[in-house]
Amino acid sequence: MDKKTKIYSILFLVLILGYIYLENTKKQPINWFPTYAAKHKIPYGTFVLKNQLENLFPTTEIKTINLPPFEYLKDSTRTGTYFFVDDALNFGDAEFLRLMKFVERGNDVFISTHGMNIDTLNFKTERLLSTNFDEKVIFKLPNKAFKSKEYTFDRPFMNQVFTKIDTLNSTILGITAYVNENGKRTEEGINFVKFRYGKGNFYLHTFPEAFTNYYILKSPNQQHAANILSYLREDIPILWDTYYKTGKSKIASPMHYLLSSKYLKWAYYMGLVGVLFFVLFEGKRKQRMIPIRVPLKNQTLAFTRTIANMYFEKQAHKTIAEHKINYLLEYIRTKLHIPTTKIDTTFYNYVASRSGNSYKEVEKLFQFCEEIHLKNEITNLELIKLNDMIEKFKKTIQYGN
């Protein structure tokens, strides 16, 4: 190892040690990504709620469902309250139909998500907007049992409200509003609805942040979440959905596993930097020159032009025409799968029906081909006419009439 390489190696080692020191001493930023996953303890995970469900419902069985609802509800004997909470939920038509049949049999479905537009149940949502930046948002359950207590949320979020509901079968359970400095409400909307369907109920809620770790651990907001959950039945299991979650519930790839660990990620990045240094200082010096090899040219087109020019210069129009007719027959055999041993009315009908050309056009083309067969010589105009007729015939097959 020469002196120059030793210097670069020492600098590289100092760089790595400095990077490790900075990574160990810097303050890790808070992860505000909304995963809504029960295994995540970050602010927008649902670890606290999932672990507190057993305390809230001591006599109720809590089941974790890893399958999509379409698969899980194939068994029509399933019972319970299917519990969905996520930033966005996109059910397929067939899947939501199974949820409806599930509710119709006497079960419940609880859905808490933003942007809920369910045409099947006649529900629409829009964002509740406010022009005053100093206003705060409040949430309230009108039920007298909750003493009209109002709760707030101090993080920016998408506040959705119902703009269209089925008033005949729905009960309003919750509202949200913006309140100005004087305590006056400037904007208000419905954000929690109970919809009766068959023997069961849909509970539709547009503020999923109410069930996150951040909201529940910030007193007294945990009481608001408990009040919402109090509408769930205790005599049937709670089916906690883990399939529809923004946060991944399992390792999706080896690279995801590698980058999910802080120390493995450092090792990976340092390995990449080491490879880069090797390429810059070692690979360039030792790599042999790669010879340039020019690929062989495709001379097919040039050969075809040469042969065509030979025929043209010799005025061999009849020979060219015969070749084109033979190619046409071969084209019909391979493309249309029609035998060309006998050219008659039956042949015309087959060709016309499979090529998209009319019977008269097919008959005219092959009668002209027959005229050329009977002549000893033809003019260049007749050759051009034959070519135009054949090309028109082929274009009809490729692109239709």
Contacts in CASP RR format, 6 or more apart in sequence:
PFRMAT RR
TARGET T0000
AUTHOR 0000-0000-0000
METHOD contacts of the structure
MODEL  1
MDKKTKIYSILFLVLILGYIYLENTKKQPINWFPTYAAKHKIPYGTFVLK
NQLENLFPTTEIKTINLPPFEYLKDSTRTGTYFFVDDALNFGDAEFLRLM
KFVERGNDVFISTHGMNIDTLNFKTERLLSTNFDEKVIFKLPNKAFKSKE
YTFDRPFMNQVFTKIDTLNSTILGITAYVNENGKRTEEGINFVKFRYGKG
NFYLHTFPEAFTNYYILKSPNQQHAANILSYLREDIPILWDTYYKTGKSK
IASPMHYLLSSKYLKWAYYMGLVGVLFFVLFEGKRKQRMIPIRVPLKNQT
LAFTRTIANMYFEKQAHKTIAEHKINYLLEYIRTKLHIPTTKIDTTFYNY
VASRSGNSYKEVEKLFQFCEEIHLKNEITNLELIKLNDMIEKFKKTIQYG
N
1 9 0 8 1.000
5 281 0 8 1.000
8 277 0 8 1.000
8 281 0 8 1.000
12 273 0 8 1.000
12 274 0 8 1.000
12 277 0 8 1.000
15 273 0 8 1.000
16 270 0 8 1.000
16 273 0 8 1.000
19 266 0 8 1.000
19 270 0 8 1.000
20 266 0 8 1.000
23 262 0 8 1.000
23 266 0 8 1.000
30 42 0 8 1.000
30 43 0 8 1.000
31 42 0 8 1.000
31 43 0 8 1.000
32 42 0 8 1.000
32 43 0 8 1.000
32 44 0 8 1.000
33 42 0 8 1.000
33 44 0 8 1.000
33 246 0 8 1.000
33 247 0 8 1.000
34 44 0 8 1.000
34 45 0 8 1.000
34 87 0 8 1.000
34 209 0 8 1.000
34 212 0 8 1.000
34 246 0 8 1.000
35 42 0 8 1.000
35 44 0 8 1.000
35 45 0 8 1.000
35 245 0 8 1.000
35 246 0 8 1.000
35 247 0 8 1.000
36 44 0 8 1.000
36 45 0 8 1.000
36 46 0 8 1.000
36 85 0 8 1.000
36 86 0 8 1.000
36 87 0 8 1.000
36 208 0 8 1.000
36 211 0 8 1.000
36 212 0 8 1.000
36 245 0 8 1.000
36 246 0 8 1.000
36 247 0 8 1.000
37 45 0 8 1.000
37 46 0 8 1.000
37 242 0 8 1.000
37 245 0 8 1.000
37 246 0 8 1.000
37 247 0 8 1.000
37 248 0 8 1.000
37 249 0 8 1.000
38 45 0 8 1.000
38 46 0 8 1.000
38 47 0 8 1.000
38 49 0 8 1.000
38 50 0 8 1.000
38 64 0 8 1.000
38 240 0 8 1.000
38 242 0 8 1.000
39 47 0 8 1.000
39 249 0 8 1.000
40 46 0 8 1.000
40 47 0 8 1.000
40 213 0 8 1.000
40 247 0 8 1.000
41 47 0 8 1.000
41 213 0 8 1.000
42 213 0 8 1.000
43 212 0 8 1.000
43 213 0 8 1.000
43 214 0 8 1.000
44 209 0 8 1.000
44 212 0 8 1.000
44 213 0 8 1.000
44 214 0 8 1.000
45 212 0 8 1.000
45 213 0 8 1.000
46 85 0 8 1.000
46 211 0 8 1.000
46 212 0 8 1.000
46 213 0 8 1.000
47 213 0 8 1.000
48 213 0 8 1.000
48 216 0 8 1.000
48 217 0 8 1.000
49 211 0 8 1.000
49 212 0 8 1.000
49 213 0 8 1.000
49 216 0 8 1.000
49 225 0 8 1.000
50 240 0 8 1.000
52 216 0 8 1.000
53 62 0 8 1.000
53 238 0 8 1.000
53 240 0 8 1.000
54 62 0 8 1.000
56 226 0 8 1.000
56 229 0 8 1.000
57 232 0 8 1.000
57 234 0 8 1.000
57 238 0 8 1.000
59 234 0 8 1.000
60 234 0 8 1.000
60 235 0 8 1.000
60 236 0 8 1.000
60 237 0 8 1.000
60 238 0 8 1.000
61 237 0 8 1.000
61 238 0 8 1.000
62 237 0 8 1.000
62 238 0 8 1.000
62 240 0 8 1.000
63 237 0 8 1.000
63 238 0 8 1.000
63 239 0 8 1.000
63 240 0 8 1.000
64 240 0 8 1.000
64 242 0 8 1.000
65 72 0 8 1.000
65 82 0 8 1.000
65 239 0 8 1.000
65 240 0 8 1.000
65 241 0 8 1.000
65 242 0 8 1.000
65 243 0 8 1.000
66 242 0 8 1.000
66 243 0 8 1.000
66 249 0 8 1.000
67 243 0 8 1.000
68 95 0 8 1.000
68 243 0 8 1.000
68 244 0 8 1.000
69 82 0 8 1.000
69 91 0 8 1.000
69 95 0 8 1.000
69 98 0 8 1.000
69 99 0 8 1.000
69 102 0 8 1.000
69 241 0 8 1.000
69 243 0 8 1.000
70 92 0 8 1.000
70 94 0 8 1.000
70 95 0 8 1.000
70 98 0 8 1.000
72 78 0 8 1.000
72 239 0 8 1.000
73 98 0 8 1.000
73 99 0 8 1.000
73 101 0 8 1.000
73 102 0 8 1.000
74 98 0 8 1.000
76 101 0 8 1.000
76 105 0 8 1.000
78 102 0 8 1.000
78 107 0 8 1.000
78 239 0 8 1.000
79 105 0 8 1.000
79 106 0 8 1.000
79 107 0 8 1.000
79 236 0 8 1.000
79 237 0 8 1.000
80 107 0 8 1.000
80 108 0 8 1.000
80 233 0 8 1.000
80 236 0 8 1.000
80 237 0 8 1.000
80 238 0 8 1.000
80 239 0 8 1.000
81 107 0 8 1.000
81 108 0 8 1.000
81 109 0 8 1.000
81 110 0 8 1.000
81 232 0 8 1.000
81 233 0 8 1.000
81 236 0 8 1.000
81 237 0 8 1.000
81 238 0 8 1.000
81 239 0 8 1.000
82 99 0 8 1.000
82 102 0 8 1.000
82 107 0 8 1.000
82 108 0 8 1.000
82 109 0 8 1.000
82 110 0 8 1.000
82 239 0 8 1.000
82 241 0 8 1.000
83 110 0 8 1.000
83 232 0 8 1.000
83 238 0 8 1.000
83 239 0 8 1.000
83 240 0 8 1.000
83 241 0 8 1.000
84 109 0 8 1.000
84 110 0 8 1.000
84 111 0 8 1.000
84 112 0 8 1.000
84 113 0 8 1.000
84 241 0 8 1.000
84 244 0 8 1.000
85 112 0 8 1.000
85 113 0 8 1.000
85 208 0 8 1.000
85 211 0 8 1.000
85 241 0 8 1.000
86 112 0 8 1.000
86 113 0 8 1.000
86 208 0 8 1.000
86 244 0 8 1.000
86 245 0 8 1.000
86 246 0 8 1.000
87 113 0 8 1.000
87 114 0 8 1.000
87 208 0 8 1.000
87 246 0 8 1.000
88 113 0 8 1.000
88 114 0 8 1.000
88 115 0 8 1.000
88 246 0 8 1.000
89 111 0 8 1.000
89 113 0 8 1.000
89 116 0 8 1.000
89 244 0 8 1.000
91 99 0 8 1.000
96 118 0 8 1.000
96 120 0 8 1.000
97 120 0 8 1.000
99 109 0 8 1.000
100 120 0 8 1.000
100 197 0 8 1.000
102 109 0 8 1.000
103 109 0 8 1.000
103 197 0 8 1.000
103 198 0 8 1.000
103 199 0 8 1.000
103 200 0 8 1.000
103 201 0 8 1.000
103 202 0 8 1.000
104 197 0 8 1.000
104 198 0 8 1.000
104 199 0 8 1.000
104 200 0 8 1.000
105 199 0 8 1.000
105 200 0 8 1.000
106 198 0 8 1.000
106 199 0 8 1.000
106 200 0 8 1.000
107 200 0 8 1.000
107 236 0 8 1.000
108 200 0 8 1.000
108 201 0 8 1.000
108 202 0 8 1.000
108 203 0 8 1.000
108 232 0 8 1.000
108 233 0 8 1.000
108 236 0 8 1.000
109 201 0 8 1.000
109 202 0 8 1.000
109 203 0 8 1.000
110 203 0 8 1.000
110 205 0 8 1.000
110 232 0 8 1.000
111 202 0 8 1.000
111 203 0 8 1.000
111 204 0 8 1.000
111 205 0 8 1.000
112 205 0 8 1.000
112 206 0 8 1.000
112 207 0 8 1.000
112 208 0 8 1.000
112 210 0 8 1.000
112 211 0 8 1.000
113 205 0 8 1.000
113 206 0 8 1.000
113 208 0 8 1.000
114 158 0 8 1.000
114 160 0 8 1.000
114 206 0 8 1.000
114 208 0 8 1.000
115 125 0 8 1.000
115 158 0 8 1.000
115 160 0 8 1.000
115 206 0 8 1.000
116 123 0 8 1.000
116 125 0 8 1.000
116 160 0 8 1.000
116 162 0 8 1.000
116 204 0 8 1.000
116 206 0 8 1.000
117 123 0 8 1.000
117 124 0 8 1.000
117 125 0 8 1.000
118 204 0 8 1.000
121 166 0 8 1.000
121 195 0 8 1.000
121 197 0 8 1.000
121 202 0 8 1.000
122 164 0 8 1.000
122 165 0 8 1.000
122 166 0 8 1.000
123 162 0 8 1.000
123 164 0 8 1.000
123 165 0 8 1.000
123 166 0 8 1.000
123 193 0 8 1.000
123 195 0 8 1.000
123 204 0 8 1.000
124 162 0 8 1.000
124 163 0 8 1.000
124 164 0 8 1.000
125 160 0 8 1.000
125 161 0 8 1.000
125 162 0 8 1.000
125 163 0 8 1.000
125 206 0 8 1.000
126 160 0 8 1.000
126 161 0 8 1.000
126 163 0 8 1.000
127 158 0 8 1.000
127 159 0 8 1.000
127 160 0 8 1.000
127 161 0 8 1.000
128 159 0 8 1.000
128 160 0 8 1.000
128 161 0 8 1.000
128 176 0 8 1.000
128 178 0 8 1.000
128 187 0 8 1.000
128 188 0 8 1.000
128 189 0 8 1.000
129 187 0 8 1.000
130 178 0 8 1.000
130 186 0 8 1.000
130 187 0 8 1.000
132 178 0 8 1.000
132 180 0 8 1.000
132 186 0 8 1.000
134 180 0 8 1.000
134 181 0 8 1.000
135 178 0 8 1.000
135 179 0 8 1.000
135 180 0 8 1.000
135 181 0 8 1.000
135 186 0 8 1.000
136 152 0 8 1.000
136 154 0 8 1.000
136 178 0 8 1.000
136 179 0 8 1.000
137 152 0 8 1.000
137 153 0 8 1.000
137 159 0 8 1.000
137 176 0 8 1.000
137 177 0 8 1.000
137 178 0 8 1.000
137 179 0 8 1.000
138 150 0 8 1.000
138 151 0 8 1.000
138 152 0 8 1.000
138 176 0 8 1.000
138 177 0 8 1.000
138 178 0 8 1.000
138 179 0 8 1.000
139 150 0 8 1.000
139 151 0 8 1.000
139 152 0 8 1.000
139 153 0 8 1.000
139 174 0 8 1.000
139 175 0 8 1.000
139 176 0 8 1.000
139 191 0 8 1.000
139 207 0 8 1.000
139 210 0 8 1.000
139 224 0 8 1.000
140 148 0 8 1.000
140 149 0 8 1.000
140 150 0 8 1.000
140 151 0 8 1.000
140 174 0 8 1.000
140 175 0 8 1.000
140 176 0 8 1.000
140 177 0 8 1.000
141 149 0 8 1.000
141 173 0 8 1.000
141 174 0 8 1.000
141 192 0 8 1.000
141 224 0 8 1.000
141 227 0 8 1.000
141 228 0 8 1.000
142 148 0 8 1.000
142 172 0 8 1.000
142 173 0 8 1.000
142 174 0 8 1.000
142 175 0 8 1.000
143 173 0 8 1.000
143 227 0 8 1.000
146 227 0 8 1.000
149 223 0 8 1.000
149 224 0 8 1.000
151 220 0 8 1.000
151 221 0 8 1.000
151 223 0 8 1.000
151 224 0 8 1.000
152 221 0 8 1.000
153 207 0 8 1.000
153 209 0 8 1.000
153 210 0 8 1.000
153 215 0 8 1.000
153 221 0 8 1.000
155 209 0 8 1.000
155 214 0 8 1.000
157 207 0 8 1.000
157 209 0 8 1.000
159 176 0 8 1.000
159 191 0 8 1.000
159 206 0 8 1.000
159 207 0 8 1.000
160 191 0 8 1.000
160 206 0 8 1.000
160 207 0 8 1.000
161 176 0 8 1.000
161 189 0 8 1.000
161 190 0 8 1.000
161 191 0 8 1.000
161 206 0 8 1.000
162 189 0 8 1.000
162 190 0 8 1.000
162 191 0 8 1.000
162 193 0 8 1.000
162 204 0 8 1.000
162 206 0 8 1.000
165 190 0 8 1.000
165 193 0 8 1.000
165 195 0 8 1.000
166 195 0 8 1.000
169 195 0 8 1.000
169 196 0 8 1.000
169 197 0 8 1.000
170 193 0 8 1.000
170 194 0 8 1.000
170 195 0 8 1.000
170 196 0 8 1.000
171 193 0 8 1.000
171 194 0 8 1.000
171 195 0 8 1.000
171 196 0 8 1.000
172 190 0 8 1.000
172 192 0 8 1.000
172 193 0 8 1.000
173 192 0 8 1.000
173 193 0 8 1.000
173 194 0 8 1.000
173 203 0 8 1.000
173 228 0 8 1.000
173 231 0 8 1.000
174 190 0 8 1.000
174 191 0 8 1.000
174 192 0 8 1.000
174 193 0 8 1.000
175 188 0 8 1.000
175 189 0 8 1.000
175 190 0 8 1.000
175 191 0 8 1.000
175 192 0 8 1.000
176 188 0 8 1.000
176 189 0 8 1.000
176 190 0 8 1.000
176 191 0 8 1.000
176 207 0 8 1.000
177 185 0 8 1.000
177 186 0 8 1.000
177 187 0 8 1.000
177 188 0 8 1.000
177 189 0 8 1.000
178 185 0 8 1.000
178 186 0 8 1.000
178 187 0 8 1.000
178 188 0 8 1.000
179 185 0 8 1.000
179 186 0 8 1.000
180 186 0 8 1.000
191 205 0 8 1.000
191 206 0 8 1.000
191 207 0 8 1.000
192 203 0 8 1.000
192 204 0 8 1.000
192 205 0 8 1.000
192 206 0 8 1.000
192 207 0 8 1.000
192 228 0 8 1.000
193 203 0 8 1.000
193 204 0 8 1.000
193 205 0 8 1.000
194 201 0 8 1.000
194 202 0 8 1.000
194 203 0 8 1.000
194 204 0 8 1.000
194 231 0 8 1.000
195 201 0 8 1.000
195 202 0 8 1.000
195 203 0 8 1.000
195 204 0 8 1.000
203 231 0 8 1.000
203 232 0 8 1.000
205 228 0 8 1.000
209 215 0 8 1.000
210 216 0 8 1.000
210 221 0 8 1.000
210 224 0 8 1.000
210 225 0 8 1.000
210 228 0 8 1.000
211 225 0 8 1.000
215 221 0 8 1.000
215 222 0 8 1.000
215 225 0 8 1.000
216 222 0 8 1.000
216 225 0 8 1.000
232 238 0 8 1.000
242 249 0 8 1.000
243 249 0 8 1.000
248 256 0 8 1.000
251 257 0 8 1.000
251 260 0 8 1.000
257 264 0 8 1.000
258 264 0 8 1.000
258 265 0 8 1.000
258 268 0 8 1.000
259 265 0 8 1.000
259 268 0 8 1.000
308 320 0 8 1.000
311 319 0 8 1.000
311 320 0 8 1.000
312 320 0 8 1.000
315 380 0 8 1.000
317 377 0 8 1.000
317 378 0 8 1.000
317 379 0 8 1.000
317 380 0 8 1.000
317 382 0 8 1.000
317 383 0 8 1.000
318 372 0 8 1.000
318 375 0 8 1.000
318 376 0 8 1.000
318 377 0 8 1.000
318 378 0 8 1.000
320 383 0 8 1.000
321 372 0 8 1.000
321 378 0 8 1.000
321 382 0 8 1.000
321 383 0 8 1.000
321 386 0 8 1.000
322 372 0 8 1.000
322 373 0 8 1.000
324 386 0 8 1.000
324 387 0 8 1.000
324 390 0 8 1.000
325 369 0 8 1.000
325 372 0 8 1.000
325 373 0 8 1.000
325 386 0 8 1.000
328 369 0 8 1.000
328 390 0 8 1.000
328 393 0 8 1.000
329 340 0 8 1.000
331 394 0 8 1.000
332 338 0 8 1.000
332 340 0 8 1.000
332 351 0 8 1.000
333 339 0 8 1.000
333 340 0 8 1.000
335 397 0 8 1.000
336 350 0 8 1.000
336 351 0 8 1.000
336 354 0 8 1.000
336 355 0 8 1.000
336 397 0 8 1.000
337 354 0 8 1.000
338 347 0 8 1.000
338 350 0 8 1.000
338 351 0 8 1.000
338 354 0 8 1.000
340 347 0 8 1.000
343 366 0 8 1.000
343 370 0 8 1.000
347 366 0 8 1.000
348 359 0 8 1.000
348 362 0 8 1.000
348 363 0 8 1.000
348 366 0 8 1.000
349 359 0 8 1.000
351 357 0 8 1.000
351 362 0 8 1.000
352 358 0 8 1.000
352 359 0 8 1.000
352 361 0 8 1.000
352 362 0 8 1.000
355 362 0 8 1.000
355 393 0 8 1.000
355 396 0 8 1.000
355 397 0 8 1.000
356 396 0 8 1.000
356 397 0 8 1.000
356 400 0 8 1.000
356 401 0 8 1.000
357 393 0 8 1.000
357 396 0 8 1.000
357 397 0 8 1.000
361 393 0 8 1.000
362 393 0 8 1.000
364 389 0 8 1.000
365 389 0 8 1.000
365 390 0 8 1.000
365 393 0 8 1.000
368 385 0 8 1.000
368 386 0 8 1.000
368 389 0 8 1.000
369 386 0 8 1.000
372 378 0 8 1.000
372 382 0 8 1.000
372 386 0 8 1.000
END
